[in-house]
Amino acid sequence: MLSSKSLLREFPAPESYQSTGTGHYDSAFAVSELANASFAAVGQQMALLMQATGLSSQTLPVTVDQRLASLWFGYSFAAQGWELPSLWDPIAGNYRCRDGWIRLHTNLPHHRAAALSVLGCAKDPEAVRAAVATWEGEPLETKIVAQGGVAAFMRSRAQWRVHPQGQALAAEPLIDWIAPRPVSLRDRSEATAARPLAGLRVLDLTRVLAGPIATRTLAGFGAEVLRIDPPGWDEPGVIQDISLGKSMASLDLRDSTGLQQFKDLLAQADVLVHGYRPGALDGLGLSRPTRTKIAPNRIEVCLNAYGWSGPWSKRRGFDSLVQMSAGIADTGAKWAGVDTPRPLPVQALDHATGYMMAAAVLNALTTAATVQTAASARLSLARMAEQLAQMPQQLTGPRIERALPEDYAPQIEDSSWGPALRLRPAVQIGATQMQWERPARACGSAPARWPDA
């Protein structure tokens, strides 16, 4: 029987781990505190797993460098001698509407097409600005979403708390554990105290940004991460940061051959991490019962944008949009004394959710190792926003603005795009530190198979 006490449900208390380093982000919210707690959660769950699997005779101490933790919430990759592509499409951004502000997220071509179709204007920021100015925010948001796009009207915290989706989120746990079942872990003789996840096969079906952060974290402890993208997929300016340590493959899951290849990979996987909205995998013929039939002993962790209950549970979303919806950008504007949206200094919802997903994987592995039972974990960016809104600000010291040369490891990373530096790891478990065997690689650069299969 799975004990509820064994399940990870919240962030660790600051007094339960050691913190080194100084500094914090200047924000209306406890962003650096969230970064510390996120890395500490990973560290503590890794310590428990190492003890449960015999890699340590005791629960090891966890140390978090708070400066590095904050910096990893930004961008860990620094190109050397070349420039990264822009993170944003020219149309993406905040626009003033008749009754406030709305954010359009147009990095993907079909999302951009949906917004322009509703607005009926040219693909030009000035034309979009003029068109948006004629709309009220909520009707425009609703129309773009109905067209298959993604947008978020800026609400206050008070407005979000009484919104049907905000009320649904208030009743959701930070980590929603569902569908417990017997799980027998595969033996991993490669695992050592230095590389505790060596031999662990992690199948990654995630996109920007939280899910890839989770699997990058697992790769840092030795896991064999195989990410599957649609053919031709790319995330310019992002993939360099989050493909570290992974094999990057492509399969068309809407094609029968590609789907069968994926099922074969899933049958050999120890962990499945995905970011599909509720029901999306069912539409591909990969319902939960089917996944369990194919891989009965898998650990599964997933996320979505707006939570797993309520009217927006199937709504597409990204960190920057959730910040607008949930009152974070509005609170930031009031805190800064400006009349424009003021988001967090980094995409903290993505990062915190990603590290907590990794911690949930480790927690499920521990329960499987100790009681031969595991549940699946569900997280969301919007629920993380609620967590952040409730977190007190406690850190002092210098304001963190950018990474300095000494924040990077000295080794050159030979990425698919050119040489780069990578931030030094932010968490240590006893003597165990994160390290990655593979540099960042482009989408579709590896075959869709397990290297040791």
C-alpha positions in Angstrom: 0.0 0.0 0.0 1.4 3.4 -1.0 1.8 5.6 2.1 0.6 9.2 1.6 3.5 10.3 3.9 6.0 9.1 1.3 4.6 11.3 -1.5 6.2 14.6 -2.3 3.6 17.3 -1.9 5.3 20.6 -1.1 8.6 22.5 -1.2 11.2 21.8 1.6 11.5 24.3 4.4 14.6 26.6 4.2 16.0 25.1 7.4 16.0 21.6 6.0 19.0 22.2 3.6 22.1 24.3 3.6 22.3 27.4 1.5 25.5 29.1 0.2 26.1 32.0 -2.0 24.4 35.4 -1.9 22.0 37.6 -3.8 18.4 37.5 -5.0 16.3 38.7 -7.8 14.5 42.1 -7.3 10.9 41.3 -7.8 7.4 41.7 -6.3 7.6 38.0 -5.6 9.9 35.5 -3.9 11.6 34.4 -7.1 15.0 33.5 -5.6 13.4 31.8 -2.6 11.4 29.7 -5.1 14.7 28.8 -7.0 16.4 27.7 -3.7 13.4 25.6 -2.7 13.1 24.0 -6.2 16.7 22.9 -6.2 16.5 21.7 -2.6 13.5 19.6 -3.5 15.5 17.8 -6.2 18.4 17.4 -3.9 16.4 16.0 -1.0 14.5 13.5 -3.2 17.8 12.4 -4.8 19.2 11.8 -1.3 16.2 9.7 -0.3 16.5 7.7 -3.6 20.2 7.0 -3.1 19.5 5.7 0.4 16.6 3.6 -0.8 18.6 2.0 -3.6 21.7 1.3 -1.4 23.9 4.0 -3.0 24.2 5.7 0.4 24.0 4.3 3.9 22.4 7.5 5.2 20.4 10.4 4.0 23.0 12.8 2.6 23.0 16.6 3.3 21.8 18.9 0.5 23.5 22.2 -0.3 22.1 24.8 -2.6 24.0 27.8 -4.0 21.4 30.4 -4.0 23.1 32.7 -6.6 23.5 29.8 -9.0 20.0 28.5 -8.3 18.6 31.9 -9.3 20.8 32.1 -12.4 19.7 28.6 -13.6 16.1 30.0 -13.4 17.3 32.3 -16.3 19.6 30.9 -19.0 22.3 28.4 -18.3 24.0 28.5 -21.8 26.4 31.2 -22.9 27.5 31.2 -26.6 31.2 31.9 -27.2 32.0 33.7 -30.4 28.5 33.5 -31.9 25.0 34.8 -31.3 21.9 32.9 -30.3 18.8 33.5 -32.3 16.0 35.6 -30.8 13.7 33.9 -28.3 10.6 35.7 -29.6 8.6 36.0 -32.8 8.3 39.8 -33.8 4.6 39.7 -33.1 4.8 38.2 -29.6 4.4 40.6 -26.8 2.0 42.7 -24.7 -0.5 45.0 -26.4 -2.9 47.6 -24.9 -6.5 46.8 -25.5 -9.6 49.0 -24.7 -9.8 47.9 -21.0 -6.2 46.8 -20.2 -3.5 44.6 -21.6 -3.3 41.3 -23.4 -0.3 39.2 -24.3 0.0 37.3 -27.6 2.2 34.3 -27.8 3.1 33.8 -31.5 6.3 31.8 -31.6 4.7 28.9 -33.3 3.4 29.6 -36.8 -0.1 28.2 -36.2 -0.5 30.3 -33.0 0.6 33.4 -35.0 -1.8 32.6 -37.8 -4.7 32.2 -35.3 -4.1 35.6 -33.7 -3.7 37.4 -37.0 -6.9 35.7 -38.3 -8.9 37.0 -35.4 -7.4 40.5 -35.6 -7.7 40.6 -39.4 -4.5 42.5 -39.8 -1.0 42.2 -41.4 1.9 40.4 -39.9 3.4 43.6 -38.5 3.7 44.7 -34.9 2.2 48.1 -35.6 -0.8 46.7 -37.4 -1.3 44.3 -34.6 -1.1 47.1 -32.0 -3.7 49.1 -33.9 -6.0 46.1 -34.2 -5.8 45.0 -30.6 -6.6 48.6 -29.4 -10.1 48.2 -30.8 -10.9 45.1 -28.7 -11.7 44.5 -25.1 -9.3 42.0 -23.5 -11.5 39.1 -22.5 -13.4 38.8 -25.7 -10.2 39.0 -27.7 -8.6 36.3 -25.5 -11.6 34.1 -25.9 -11.7 34.5 -29.7 -8.0 33.8 -30.2 -8.1 30.7 -28.0 -11.2 29.4 -29.8 -9.3 29.9 -33.1 -6.5 27.6 -31.8 -4.1 30.4 -30.7 -2.7 31.4 -27.3 -3.3 34.7 -25.5 -3.8 36.0 -22.0 -5.7 39.1 -20.8 -4.0 40.7 -17.8 -6.0 40.1 -14.6 -5.3 41.2 -11.1 -4.8 38.7 -8.3 -8.3 39.6 -7.0 -9.8 39.0 -10.4 -8.0 35.7 -10.7 -9.1 34.4 -7.3 -12.8 34.8 -8.3 -12.3 33.5 -11.8 -13.6 29.9 -12.3 -10.2 28.7 -13.2 -8.5 30.5 -10.3 -11.1 28.9 -7.9 -10.4 25.4 -9.4 -6.7 25.9 -8.9 -7.1 26.8 -5.3 -8.5 23.3 -4.6 -5.6 21.5 -6.5 -2.5 20.3 -4.8 0.9 21.5 -6.0 1.6 17.9 -7.0 -1.4 15.8 -7.9 -0.7 12.1 -7.4 -3.1 9.8 -9.2 -3.5 6.2 -10.3 -1.2 4.3 -7.9 -0.3 0.9 -9.2 2.3 -1.9 -8.5 5.7 -1.0 -10.0 8.8 -3.2 -10.1 11.9 -1.2 -11.0 14.4 -2.6 -13.4 17.8 -3.3 -12.0 20.4 -0.6 -12.9 23.9 -2.0 -12.1 25.5 1.1 -13.7 24.2 3.4 -10.9 26.8 4.8 -8.6 26.9 7.4 -5.9 28.5 9.8 -8.4 25.9 8.9 -11.2 22.8 7.7 -9.2 20.5 7.7 -12.3 22.9 5.9 -14.7 21.0 3.4 -16.8 17.6 5.0 -16.1 15.8 5.4 -19.4 13.7 8.6 -19.5 11.3 9.1 -22.5 10.8 12.8 -22.9 7.6 14.1 -24.7 7.9 17.8 -23.6 8.4 21.2 -25.2 9.3 24.6 -23.9 10.1 24.9 -21.0 9.2 23.2 -17.8 9.2 19.6 -19.0 12.6 19.9 -20.7 14.0 21.4 -17.5 12.8 18.4 -15.6 14.5 15.9 -18.0 17.7 18.0 -18.3 17.9 17.7 -14.5 17.5 13.9 -14.6 20.2 13.8 -17.3 22.5 15.7 -14.9 22.5 12.8 -12.5 23.2 10.2 -15.3 19.8 9.3 -16.7 19.6 8.3 -20.4 17.1 10.9 -21.7 15.6 10.4 -25.2 13.5 13.3 -26.3 11.0 12.8 -29.1 9.8 15.8 -31.3 7.7 15.9 -34.4 9.8 16.0 -37.6 11.1 19.5 -38.4 10.5 20.7 -34.8 12.7 23.5 -33.4 12.7 25.9 -30.6 15.1 28.7 -31.7 17.0 30.3 -28.8 15.6 27.8 -26.3 16.8 24.4 -27.4 20.4 25.3 -26.7 19.5 25.7 -23.0 17.4 22.7 -22.5 18.7 19.9 -24.7 21.8 19.5 -22.5 22.6 15.8 -21.8 19.8 14.4 -24.1 19.5 12.4 -27.3 17.2 14.5 -29.5 15.1 12.3 -31.9 12.1 12.8 -34.2 9.0 10.7 -34.7 5.6 11.4 -36.3 3.2 10.0 -33.7 0.3 10.5 -36.1 1.9 8.1 -38.5 1.3 4.4 -37.8 5.0 3.5 -38.2 6.1 6.4 -36.0 3.5 5.5 -33.4 4.7 1.9 -33.3 8.3 3.0 -32.9 7.2 5.2 -30.0 5.4 2.3 -28.4 8.5 0.2 -28.7 10.5 2.9 -27.0 7.9 3.3 -24.2 8.0 -0.5 -23.6 11.7 -0.2 -22.7 11.4 3.1 -20.8 11.7 3.5 -17.0 10.2 7.0 -16.9 7.8 8.9 -19.2 7.6 12.7 -18.9 5.1 14.5 -21.0 3.5 17.9 -21.4 0.3 17.0 -23.3 -3.0 18.6 -22.4 -5.7 16.3 -20.9 -6.9 13.9 -23.5 -4.3 14.7 -26.1 -2.4 11.4 -25.7 -5.7 9.5 -25.9 -6.3 11.0 -29.3 -3.0 9.4 -30.4 -4.1 6.0 -29.2 -2.0 6.3 -26.1 -4.5 6.4 -23.3 -3.4 5.7 -19.7 -4.6 2.1 -19.8 -2.7 1.6 -23.1 0.4 3.2 -21.6 0.1 0.9 -18.6 -0.3 -2.1 -20.8 2.8 -1.2 -22.8 4.9 -0.1 -19.9 3.4 -1.4 -16.6 6.4 -0.5 -14.5 7.0 3.0 -15.8 7.2 6.1 -13.6 5.0 8.9 -15.2 5.1 12.7 -14.5 3.3 15.3 -16.6 2.3 18.9 -16.7 0.0 21.4 -18.3 -0.4 25.2 -18.2 -3.6 26.0 -16.3 -4.3 23.0 -14.1 -6.1 19.7 -14.2 -9.6 20.8 -13.3 -11.8 23.8 -14.1 -12.9 25.3 -17.5 -9.3 26.0 -18.6 -7.8 22.6 -17.9 -7.3 22.0 -21.7 -6.2 25.5 -22.5 -2.8 25.9 -24.2 -0.5 28.2 -22.3 3.1 29.3 -21.5 4.8 30.8 -18.5 4.4 34.4 -19.8 0.7 33.9 -20.4 0.0 32.3 -17.0 1.8 35.3 -15.4 -0.7 37.6 -17.1 -3.8 35.5 -16.2 -2.9 34.8 -12.6 -2.2 38.4 -11.5 1.6 38.2 -11.4 2.2 40.7 -14.2 -0.4 43.1 -12.7 1.1 42.8 -9.2 4.5 43.4 -10.6 3.2 46.6 -12.4 1.8 48.0 -9.1 5.0 47.1 -7.2 7.1 48.9 -9.9 4.8 51.8 -10.1 4.3 51.5 -13.9 1.2 51.2 -16.1 2.5 48.3 -18.2 2.6 44.6 -17.4 5.7 43.8 -15.2 6.5 40.1 -15.4 8.9 38.2 -13.2 12.6 38.8 -14.0 12.8 35.2 -15.2 10.3 32.5 -16.3 10.2 31.2 -12.8 6.9 29.2 -13.2 8.5 27.1 -15.9 11.7 26.5 -14.0 10.1 25.8 -10.6 7.6 23.4 -12.2 10.4 21.7 -14.1 12.5 21.1 -11.0 9.5 19.9 -9.0 8.7 17.5 -11.9 12.2 16.1 -11.6 11.8 15.8 -7.8 8.5 14.0 -8.4 10.2 11.5 -10.6 12.8 10.8 -7.9 10.1 10.5 -5.3 8.1 8.0 -7.3 11.3 6.0 -7.9 11.9 5.9 -4.2 8.4 4.7 -3.4 8.7 2.0 -6.1 12.1 0.9 -4.7 10.7 0.7 -1.1 7.1 -0.4 -1.4 6.9 -1.6 -5.0 4.1 0.9 -5.7 4.1 4.2 -7.5 1.5 6.9 -8.5 1.7 9.3 -11.4 2.3 13.0 -10.8 0.6 15.9 -12.4 1.7 19.5 -12.1 0.8 22.8 -13.7 2.3 26.3 -14.3 -0.8 28.0 -12.9 -0.7 26.0 -9.7 3.0 27.0 -9.3 1.9 30.6 -9.7 -0.3 30.2 -6.7 2.6 28.7 -4.8 4.8 31.6 -5.6 2.1 34.2 -4.7 2.0 32.7 -1.2 5.8 32.4 -0.6 7.3 35.0 1.7 10.4 37.0 0.6 13.2 36.3 3.0 16.5 36.7 1.1 18.7 39.8 1.3 22.0 40.7 -0.2 23.0 42.1 -3.6 20.6 42.1 -6.5 21.2 39.4 -9.1 21.1 40.9 -12.6 23.3 38.7 -14.9 25.7 35.8 -14.8 29.4 36.7 -14.3 32.4 34.8 -15.7 33.0 33.0 -12.5 29.4 31.6 -12.5 30.3 29.3 -15.4 32.1 26.0 -15.5 35.5 26.4 -17.2 34.9 23.6 -19.8 33.9 24.5 -23.3 30.6 22.8 -24.3 30.7 21.7 -28.0 27.1 22.3 -28.9 25.5 21.7 -32.2 25.6 25.4 -32.9 29.1 26.3 -31.6 31.2 26.5 -28.5 29.5 27.6 -25.3 29.9 27.8 -21.5 27.4 26.4 -19.0 26.6 27.6 -15.5 28.1 25.6 -12.7 25.6 23.3 -11.0 23.5 24.8 -8.2 22.9 21.8 -6.0 25.0 19.2 -4.3 24.0 16.0 -2.4 26.8 14.9 -0.2 29.6 14.6 -2.7 27.2 14.0 -5.6 27.1 16.8 -8.2 25.3 17.2 -11.5 27.3 16.7 -14.7 26.2 16.0 -18.3 28.0 13.7 -20.7 26.3 15.1 -23.8 26.5 18.8 -24.9 23.3 20.5 -26.2 22.2 19.0 -29.5 19.8 20.1 -32.2 16.3 18.6 -32.5 16.3 15.5 -34.6 20.0 14.9 -34.4 19.8 11.4 -32.9 18.1 8.2 -33.9 14.9 7.3 -32.2 16.3 4.4 -30.1 17.8 3.7 -26.8 21.6 3.8 -27.1 22.1 0.6 -25.2 19.3 -1.3 -26.9 
